[in-house]
Amino acid sequence: MNNEEATKLLKRKGIDPDELIQYISAADALENLMSAAEEYCPGLKIDEMRKRDIWALLESYGNSVTRYHPEGDHQERGAFLENFEMLKKYGLRDEDYSSIDFC
């Protein structure tokens, strides 16, 4: 997933890609989340998520940026863990929890 693809998806969902999420744009945040999803939970279908669910994930990511260090995709994985139950509607499975969890 690159920035252009993330920007297109956000626009399609009605989210301003330049909206700041903890000093990063929504497009940059979604790009980071989608890249981490490819590695840790490839079954997650972010492009099928509803606007409010994407927004919840972006807000969690913004909070994770202040809580976790960036190595090992801890910030992205923290957002996935915080929204794990909701993300199951979009392809996550119970088995994915252990691959996402970094503790």
C-alpha positions as CSV (number, residue, x, y, z in Angstrom):
1,M,0.0,0.0,0.0
2,N,1.4,3.3,-1.0
3,N,0.3,6.9,-0.1
4,E,-1.6,7.3,-3.3
5,E,-3.7,4.2,-2.6
6,A,-4.3,5.3,1.0
7,T,-5.4,8.8,-0.2
8,K,-7.8,7.3,-2.7
9,L,-9.3,5.0,-0.1
10,L,-9.8,7.8,2.4
11,K,-11.4,10.1,-0.2
12,R,-13.7,7.2,-1.2
13,K,-14.8,6.9,2.4
14,G,-15.3,10.6,2.8
15,I,-12.3,11.2,5.1
16,D,-9.9,14.1,4.4
17,P,-6.5,12.5,3.7
18,D,-4.8,15.7,4.9
19,E,-6.5,15.5,8.3
20,L,-3.8,15.4,11.0
21,I,-3.6,12.3,13.2
22,Q,-1.2,13.3,16.0
23,Y,0.8,15.4,13.6
24,I,0.6,13.0,10.7
25,S,-1.9,13.1,7.9
26,A,-4.7,10.5,7.8
27,A,-3.2,9.3,4.5
28,D,0.2,8.7,6.1
29,A,-1.4,7.0,9.1
30,L,-3.5,4.7,6.9
31,E,-0.5,3.9,4.8
32,N,1.4,2.8,7.9
33,L,-1.6,0.8,9.1
34,M,-2.1,-0.9,5.8
35,S,1.6,-1.8,5.5
36,A,1.6,-3.3,9.0
37,A,-1.6,-5.2,8.2
38,E,0.0,-6.8,5.1
39,E,2.7,-8.3,7.4
40,Y,0.7,-9.1,10.6
41,C,-2.9,-9.6,9.5
42,P,-3.1,-10.0,5.7
43,G,-6.7,-11.1,5.9
44,L,-7.8,-7.7,7.2
45,K,-9.8,-5.9,4.5
46,I,-9.3,-2.2,5.4
47,D,-10.8,-1.2,2.0
48,E,-14.1,-2.7,3.1
49,M,-14.3,-0.8,6.4
50,R,-17.0,1.8,7.0
51,K,-16.0,5.4,7.5
52,R,-16.6,5.4,11.3
53,D,-14.5,2.2,11.7
54,I,-11.6,3.6,9.7
55,W,-11.8,6.8,11.8
56,A,-11.8,4.7,15.0
57,L,-8.7,2.9,13.8
58,L,-7.0,6.2,12.8
59,E,-7.8,7.7,16.3
60,S,-6.3,4.6,18.0
61,Y,-3.3,4.9,15.8
62,G,-2.8,8.5,16.8
63,N,-3.0,7.5,20.5
64,S,-0.6,4.6,19.9
65,V,2.0,7.0,18.4
66,T,2.3,8.6,21.8
67,R,2.4,5.3,23.7
68,Y,4.6,3.0,21.7
69,H,7.9,3.2,20.0
70,P,7.9,2.9,16.2
71,E,10.1,-0.2,15.9
72,G,8.4,-3.4,15.0
73,D,5.2,-1.7,14.0
74,H,4.3,-1.4,17.7
75,Q,2.2,1.7,17.0
76,E,0.2,0.1,14.2
77,R,-0.2,-3.1,16.1
78,G,-1.3,-1.2,19.2
79,A,-4.2,0.3,17.1
80,F,-5.1,-3.1,15.7
81,L,-5.2,-4.6,19.2
82,E,-7.3,-1.8,20.6
83,N,-9.8,-2.4,17.8
84,F,-9.5,-6.1,17.5
85,E,-13.1,-7.0,18.0
86,M,-14.3,-4.4,15.5
87,L,-11.7,-5.5,13.0
88,K,-13.0,-9.1,13.1
89,K,-15.9,-7.8,11.0
90,Y,-13.3,-7.1,8.3
91,G,-11.4,-10.3,8.2
92,L,-9.3,-10.6,11.4
93,R,-9.6,-14.0,13.1
94,D,-9.0,-14.9,16.7
95,E,-5.8,-16.6,15.6
96,D,-4.5,-13.3,14.3
97,Y,-4.3,-11.8,17.9
98,S,-1.0,-13.7,18.7
99,S,0.7,-12.4,15.5
100,I,-0.4,-8.8,16.2
101,D,0.4,-8.9,20.0
102,F,3.9,-7.6,20.8
103,C,3.8,-8.1,24.6
